[in-house]
Amino acid sequence: MAMNRRTRRHLQRQGEVTADGAPSGRRERRQASSVSPSSERAGPAQFVGEVRSELRKVIWPTRSELVNYSVVVFVTIVVLTAMIAGFDWVLGEAVLRLFDVN
């Protein structure tokens, strides 16, 4: 099995392969976590606090990035709409001529 150094080291730490990279034949089954989820629910204040802390971790785009992304999306929508409309018109004309409806 071809693998890079990082993958081999990771698998060695897990006990999946030996030092030379050969499968170890030893596979340990991980037991399901014996820790049961807490039966207590978070209150509204704790929930809002956790949401705010997670939103602080988000890397928000700058204004110029947002404008660029919006332009790319708009142009893509226009191009794909034109392509689909063109295919629809061509195939519609082909079916009409095939059955000699005109």
C-alpha positions in Angstrom: 0.0 0.0 0.0 1.5 3.3 -1.1 1.3 6.0 1.5 3.2 9.1 2.5 5.2 9.6 5.6 2.5 11.5 7.4 -0.2 8.9 6.7 2.2 6.1 7.8 3.0 7.8 11.1 -0.7 8.4 11.8 -1.5 4.8 11.1 1.5 3.7 13.3 0.1 5.8 16.2 -3.2 4.0 15.8 -1.6 0.6 15.7 -2.8 -0.1 12.2 0.7 -0.6 10.6 4.1 -1.7 11.8 7.3 0.5 11.7 8.0 -0.6 8.1 4.5 0.2 6.9 3.1 -3.3 6.7 -0.3 -4.0 8.1 -0.1 -5.0 11.7 -3.0 -7.4 11.6 -4.1 -6.1 14.9 -7.2 -4.1 14.8 -8.6 -2.8 18.0 -12.3 -2.1 18.1 -13.1 1.1 19.8 -15.7 0.8 22.4 -18.7 3.1 22.3 -18.2 5.9 24.6 -19.5 5.0 28.1 -20.2 8.6 28.8 -23.8 9.2 28.5 -25.0 12.6 27.2 -26.0 15.0 29.9 -29.7 14.9 30.5 -29.7 18.6 31.5 -30.5 21.1 28.8 -28.7 24.3 28.4 -30.7 27.4 29.3 -31.3 30.2 26.8 -28.6 32.4 28.2 -26.0 29.6 28.0 -27.1 28.8 24.5 -26.8 32.4 23.3 -23.4 32.7 25.0 -22.1 29.6 23.2 -23.5 30.8 19.9 -21.8 34.1 20.3 -18.5 32.5 21.2 -18.7 30.2 18.1 -19.5 33.2 15.9 -16.4 35.0 17.1 -14.3 32.1 15.7 -15.8 32.5 12.2 -13.5 34.2 9.7 -15.9 36.6 8.0 -15.1 37.8 4.4 -14.1 41.3 3.7 -16.3 43.7 1.8 -14.2 43.2 -1.4 -14.3 39.4 -1.1 -18.1 39.5 -0.6 -18.5 41.7 -3.7 -16.3 39.4 -5.8 -18.1 36.3 -4.6 -21.5 37.9 -5.4 -20.4 38.9 -8.9 -19.1 35.4 -9.6 -22.4 33.8 -8.4 -24.5 36.3 -10.5 -22.4 35.8 -13.6 -22.6 32.0 -13.2 -26.4 32.1 -12.8 -26.8 34.2 -15.9 -24.5 32.0 -18.0 -26.1 28.8 -16.9 -29.6 30.2 -17.4 -28.7 31.2 -20.9 -27.2 27.8 -21.7 -30.3 25.9 -20.4 -32.7 28.2 -22.3 -30.6 27.7 -25.4 -30.6 23.9 -25.0 -34.4 24.0 -24.4 -35.0 26.0 -27.5 -32.8 23.8 -29.7 -34.3 20.6 -28.4 -37.8 21.9 -28.7 -37.2 22.9 -32.4 -35.6 19.5 -33.0 -38.7 17.6 -31.6 -41.1 19.8 -33.6 -39.2 19.2 -36.8 -38.9 15.5 -36.0 -42.6 15.1 -35.7 -43.3 17.7 -38.5 -45.6 19.7 -36.3 -45.1 23.1 -38.1 
